[in-house]
Amino acid sequence: MKTLVFDPNDVSRDTLRRTLASLGCPVRGFADASEAWRALREFGPDLVISDVEAEGGETLLREARNGSGRTTLALVGQAALERGVAAVSAGAHDFLWRPVSPARVAQLVAAAAARRERESRTEEMRLRLAQAEIGDRLPGRSEPWTAALAALERAARSEGHVLVTGEAGTEKDAAALAVHRLSSRGAERFAFISEGESLDLAVRQAGSGSLFVPAVEATSPGFQEMIVARLHGQAGTRFVVSTDEDPAHAVAEGRFSRSLFEATSENTVHLPPLRERKGDVALLARRFLDNLSPELTFDLEALDVLGAHAWPGNVRELDEVVRRAAQFTESPEIGPTTVRAVLGRPLPVRPSHRRKAPAVRIAVGDSLADVERRLILKTLAFARGNKKKTAELLKLSLKTIYNKIKEYGLEH
């Protein structure tokens, strides 16, 4: 377990170094806070011990635990044990006091190792569940689609910002969420932002998680430059931006900031249009229909008709067509006549992906119940009625969302 020690006291620092080395821990010790700060970034320790009475010690400890799974321990003099207790209350895992006891150090190192093992198992399980989510949210077996999912996983494993490209309706929002879930930040917040909302507030909400900016080419140059400034000045939040257009074309026309493109294009995920995903139309149609009405099926000729369509609206259009076919059918098996009739009708105008995420306004005097009701209602609208997505965005269980919808009479 790599350990960093900041302690201006030569005696206790030497005791810590010798004790940690005897426990098999690679250790670096510093008497100067600025040197310890540099080592925090370059050395990447798993355990940080910092004198919180020394100048810069509390800040170092706070920075060490931000957005990381490392263990942090406060170091204090025996006459200032209350400082150690305060450090634990502020987020440190535990504290040591001088004169340093090798037995106490060994105990805390063992506890830190056990904690890392538990967290590692938890993270492994979380990633397995995230992998399963991809199959559920972004199903498909065609070669272009499996290549896109492989690019998505590579982008998730990187620490850089991400660009998601693809035509409207190719589920870029679901892909952005998948990038987040599969990353080391997947247990943190995933937030959306649209132009007109506070970027500072959105970054604070996302914290060390991910912030998704949909249809970035539709935003103003000023808004994009604000994002660029954040990319270079805010190390905590990862940005995932998407565009409905060829990004090179949007950059050439000045609608997509070149600086923003260059900062995100190293990790690009391109989602192919549905017309290029041979065989996936039938799979998706069956999936959508099963979610709507498990008792209904498509006959083979109906699936052939769906497969021959060009799908200019991509997956979102297919979802709408399946919904309408299920509404209009008069038998348990949907045939080609029903599908052709639905495809021959103009589809209802759906909100553009460039719509702004809904805002919830609150004022002093509003009841918590009313605020909660409006928040759930707005999130349901943003998720296009998808209760599972609503639950995820609000960090609630699906059962809770169903109960709240019933309680507030939000079901239409």
Number of C-alpha atoms within 10 A of each C-alpha: 18 17 24 27 26 28 26 19 13 12 12 17 21 15 16 22 19 14 19 21 15 12 15 10 18 14 20 21 21 19 16 15 21 14 12 24 21 11 17 20 10 9 15 15 20 21 23 25 26 31 28 24 17 17 12 17 24 19 13 22 25 15 14 26 18 13 16 12 14 20 24 27 24 26 29 25 17 14 9 13 16 12 18 24 15 14 23 16 11 12 14 22 17 18 24 21 18 15 12 20 15 16 10 13 18 15 11 18 19 14 14 21 15 12 14 17 12 12 13 13 11 12 15 12 12 16 18 12 13 20 15 11 15 21 12 11 14 16 16 21 14 15 14 18 22 15 15 18 23 13 17 25 19 16 23 24 15 14 12 17 22 27 29 27 23 19 19 21 22 22 18 26 20 14 24 26 23 22 29 30 26 24 22 18 21 21 15 16 19 27 21 22 18 21 19 10 14 11 17 11 11 18 22 15 17 20 21 22 24 29 27 24 25 27 23 27 23 18 18 13 15 11 15 23 15 13 21 21 12 18 19 9 9 14 11 17 23 24 28 27 27 26 23 21 17 13 23 12 11 19 16 11 10 12 17 24 25 17 14 21 21 12 18 20 17 14 22 21 27 24 23 17 21 26 18 15 17 15 15 20 25 19 13 18 22 18 16 18 19 13 9 14 13 12 9 16 18 21 13 13 14 19 19 14 16 21 19 10 14 12 19 15 18 19 21 16 20 22 17 17 20 23 17 17 22 23 12 13 15 11 10 14 14 22 20 19 14 18 23 15 12 19 20 9 9 7 13 8 6 10 9 10 15 18 13 15 19 16 11 13 9 13 7 5 6 10 11 10 10 12 15 14 18 18 18 23 20 18 23 22 15 18 16 13 14 12 20 16 18 23 20 13 19 15 12 12 14 15 12 11 20 15 12 16 18 11 11 15 10 14 11 4
